[in-house]
Amino acid sequence: MTINQRVVVIVLDGVGAGAAPDADLYGDLGSNSLSNVASKNGGLHLPNLEKIGFGHITPMMGVDAVRHPTGAYGKMTPKSAGKDSVTGHWELMGIYLRKAFPTYPHGFPKDVLSEFTRLTGLEVLGNKAASGTEIIKELGEEHMRTGKPIVYTSADSVFQIAAHEEVIPIDRLYEICKISRKMLVGEHAVGRVIARPFIGNDASDFQRTSRRHDYPRIPESDTVMDSLVKSGFDVLATGKIDDLFANRGITKSNHTTNNKDSIQAAIAFLKQDFNGLLFANLIEFDMIYGHRNDVAGYSQALEQFDLSIPAFQAKMLPGDIAMVVADHGVDPTTASTDHSREYSPLLVFGQKVKAGVNLGTRSTFADVAATIAEMFELQKPEIGTSFLAEIRESRGPN
């Protein structure tokens, strides 16, 4: 049987829909990125998302639970251990992590840094959990004097290397990160190694550049993206999807670094003739606003995304299905600047999607992967339950 189908998955990076049942284990009780931001902001104006059913997912000041939503709605529970971007995106695509990636709240062990120095010939500065913008203010000038890279981490499972582009050229920084990625295996197999280049003359004007690059762990089993590609379907990616999956399971990518460009790239892909998955990541909720506790910026980013919904709908074909989801929370109203263990919103729309369907509280993000697998008659992922039958009457696009 020839399958002609397009599905769009849009990840609002860091836009959680309430504390998950095990949030207490992560120190995240009370987190609700959407509800708390709406209240703190004095309400949100999201008329396009509201019409589809967004207000049914979690209470949001200014966003009504409309009586006759045009789409399907629900929320999904994180099942894998951890609360970082790699974990969340992998679970959306069907990967179940029983053990969380290692984290280093007190810095990396001496043996890790000794091996780093042996392999790269470089001693390091930093070695602690820190804000990326603050640590370059603190250590950037010393880095410029000594040539030592700044190594730091966060609450996430990351080994980050910051370097001034005129001190350690970008190609050399990328080489150092590749060496580190190969080094960090076994008990120290972090989720991501991240190159963090910056520019500027001194602490007063240091700023990170857009040439950041992520080097993630590679999934040990196939994602639904891999299964699609192996079966001859297309997988198009925007935002940092290519970084999170090490370019695996992707047939075409447009690596974008902000919400506006990611939205434009996704809409451009929708204009093309493809058969398969379009996977988009909108990073600014997390990277720019959530980690800096910028409620106003986070709210504005949500409203800007809402304004893009008609453009997505205008380019969708009659049989296309779009899903708006998240990978974790990062509630900017809490004292923490880290990710939060939260439900993911689930909003599904398209001309053939049944209107007003309550998909309930799903047991895993991998229900997205299971639904995609059923659409394309692929092998079911390890975990996840398809909701395809709940949102449309048949597999056909018409």
Residue, then its C-alpha position, 0 to 999 in steps of 0.5 A: m500500500t502506498i502511503n501519502q501522508r504528512v505529519v508536523v511535530i512542533v516542539l515548544d522547547g521548555v513550554g510545560a503544562g504542569a508539574a508531572p506526578d514525580a515532579d517532587l523527585y526533581g524539586d519541581l513541585g508547583s511548576n506550570s510553565l503555561s499557567n504560571v506565566a499567564s498569571k504572572n503576565g496578567g494573561l496571555h493573548l493566544p486566539n489561534l491556539e485557543k480556537i484549536g483547544f489550547g485552553h483545555i490543556t491547563p488553566m491559563m489566564g486570558v486563554d479560554a477553554v472554548r466550547h467547540p474547539t477545532g482540534a484535539y487536545g490533551k497532555m503527556t506525562p514524561k516517562s523517561a528519567g531526566k528532564d533535558s532536551v535530549t531526553g524529551h525529544w528522544e521520548l517524543m520519537g519513541i526512545y525510553l531512557r530508564k536511567a537519567f543522563p549523568t549530571y555534575p552539580h559540583g563540576f566534573p571529576k578530576d579524572v575527566l578533566s585530566e583525560f581532557t587535558r591529555l587528549t587536547g593539550l589544554e588545561v581548563l577554567g571553571n569546572k562548575a555549574a553556571s549560567g553560560t552568560e555569567i561564566i564568560k563574564e567571570l572568566g572570559e578575560e582570564h581565558m583570553r590571557t591564558g588560552k584555557p577554555i572554559v568548561y562548565t555544566s548546568a542542571d542538565s547533562v551537559f559538558q559545555i566548552a566556552a571559548h572566544e572565537e579569536v582565542i580558540p578558532i571555531d574549527r578548533l573549538y568544534e574539534i575539541c568538542k568532538i574529542s570530548r564527545k568521544m571521551l565522555v562514555g560509560e558512566h560519564a556519557v553526558g547527554r550533550v557536549i556543547a560548543r559555546p563560542f563568544i566574542g567581545n573585548d572584555a567582560s562588559d561586552f562579551q556575547r555568545t555567538s550563533r555558532r553554538h554546536d551540540y554533540p549529543r549522545i546517539p540513541e542506542s535503538d531506532t527512533v521513529m525518524d530512523s524507521l521513516v527514513k529506512s522505509g523511504f519516507d522524508v524527515l525534514a528538520t528545523g531548529k536544533i533537531d539535527d543536533l539532538f539526534a546527531n543528524r540521524g534519521i533526517t533526510k533534510s535539515n535547516h538548522t535555525t537558532n531562533n523561533k522566527d527562523s525556525i517557524q519560517a523554515a518549517i513553513a517553507f518546508l510545508k510548501q515543498d512536496f514531501n511524504g513523511l515527517l516535518f519536525a521543528n524545534l522552537i528554542e527561545f522559550d527555553m534558551i532565551y527566556g526560561h533560563r533567564n526567568d524572563v516572564a515577559g519575553y516568554s509570554q511574548a514568544l508564546e503570542q508570536f508563535d500564536l500569530s504564526i498558526p494561520a500561516f501553518q494552516a494555510k500551507m497544510l494539505p487537507g490530509d496533514i496533521a500537526m501536533v504542538v508539543a514540548d520536551h520539558g518545562v522551564d517555568p520562568t516564574t520559579a526561583s530556579t532557572d533550570h528545566s522543570r519536570e512537567y507534562s507536555p501540552l498536546l494540541v493536534f490540528g488539521q482539516k481531517v482531525k476530529a474537532g473537540v477530541n479530548l485526548g486526556t492525560r497520556s502516559t508518555f511523550a512516546d504516544v507521538a511516536a506511536t501515532i506516527a508509526e501507525m500513520f506510516e505502518l511502521q513498527k511500533p516503538e518500545i513504548g507509547t500508545s497511538f491516538l490516531a483512531e481518536i483523531r480521525e476515522s481512517r488512515g487515508p489522508n482524504 
